[in-house]
């Protein structure tokens, strides 16, 4: 056993910026490269935006300007401006800020005085400017270090704060901002702050109807009944039911998108069930009441307590130091106002009752199959050869939970290579047995009757919804050939049919693996496209060795470690409001039609051209 020394010299005190750069996960979750919506570069933007939103919530400034030019981000609010004498301290000294004064920011998101300091420390360039009553102060930083302290000077600019920053490539690597993710974040801000205008790269975001606009933006089809929209000073709720499987929730606290829910979302679910039962005077099963719901809830809390700096889950039990509990507040509000709404809207109440009864009928029809399947899954799913689990899971408080990943692959050789090269801390592997069933047009009964789907559902821990999802990243890893593409489509069909919220919430990805390896005696390059291959051939000189990877099983575990490590390429599976999911599934996964045959024949020619280019 190796003896490690332990003395005074081993006790270290880090400066604030050193600690943030050494342990960024404590402050912004995972780093990432921008391909995932919870990557660190979006958290940096959110931290700056939260300060601007807090100003608006306190009644100062009606617009926010946001610009992203390549990797440079600019955010300008028109609030009160940070007091000039404390500007530099506010962005570079821990435990310094106005958020400790509940009078200045009564229902703020930021309470720890950390967010913008993390942005500063993790940026290669950070410039902050504050304007107050005709006076302006500016400071410039690099990696959290002050490099230029500009003196106060007179200005005609409007009051407010401008922050310009560029995330550090040394921390985030070859990152990029996806405007789609930024759009979603900024739209959520205006939905939660009716009347606020956000200008982003020439686009204007504005909302009149709050959470109702949010749901309409995220619903591909109209609900079974008009949105039920309830709103008061400290709470707003909107919901309807559709025909999709699962439950879909959007929850917020003080404008913060609590993607993992918390006490407020639990209280809403309880309140909904209790009110529905009381109104219809029947003890419906909670699952039947909530099946196919799409809902949004937003509350405002004094001094909220979140379970981490990234604020994705509310832990507060009370609305404020002297207020009622979160549960009591929400349950009482929903019980009164939803009950009143249903009494006044008989047609909606009738549609809702019919939907609950249909869900009840379907649930009872598969209950016996479900019980057998669940028992079988519990016995074998987590201990059989199909699943090689990891130690860190998404539904825990582990700081590395955002990195928790499950690779869904096919075949013993492919799963074996991934298993040997993965990180046992955060990466799990689920091995499919051949091609899964085409589930298009089938009922959820198939989830329990089909052993493959049943075991996968149990491994993901999504039997009762995605709140207890075991892995943040569900990665489909198949061969880069026709069979691999078919398996990929079959898995996406399964998720879109029965667990669409997995895709909507950004948990599903496609693993990109290299098509070619080009090497000489001195260097090896892995190429994901034909262009990369041609460049590698040019750079490495005459007659390099070229290998075409046709299957994951052909890649050795030693090589595979390069493709599922920190430089792993993941292609997110995304859904937009206007994506006609049912239409796509019908065309690609439904019965053969002349239109699909024509499509295949036409694109087969394109595939042949690509193959000829590969050979060349």
Buried (B, 14 or more C-beta within 10 A) or exposed (E): EEEEEEEEEEEEEEEBBBBBBEEBBBBBBBBBBBBBBBBBBBBBBBBBBBBBBBBBBBEBBEBBBBBBEEBBBBBBBBBBBBEBEBBBEBBBEBEBBBBEEBEEBBBBBBBBBBBBBBBBBBBBBBBBBBBBEEBBBBBBBBBBEBEEEEEBEEBEBEBBBBBBBBBBEEBBBEBEBBEEBBBBBBBBBBBBBBEBBBBBEEEEBBBEBBBBBBBBBBBBEEBBBEBBBBBEEBBBBBBBBBEBBBBBBBBBBBBBBBBBBBBBBBBBBBBBBBBBBEBBEEEBBBBBBBBBBBBBBBBBBBBBBBBBBBBBBBEBEBBBEEEEBBBBBBBEBBBEBBBEBBEEBEEBBEBBBEBBBBBBEBBEEBEEBBEEBBEBBEEBBBEEEBBBBBBBBBBEEBBBBBBBBBBBBBBEBBBBBBBBBBBEEBBBBBBBEEEBBBBBBBBBBBBBBBBBBBBBBBBBBBBEBBBEBBBBBBBBBBBBEEBBEBBBBBBBBBBBBBBBBBBBBBBBBBBBBBBBBBBBEEEBBBBBEBEBBBBBBEEBEEEBEBBBBEBBBBBEEEBBBBBBEEEBBBEBBBBEEEEEBBEBBBEEBBEEEEEBEEEEEEEEEEEEEEEEEEEE
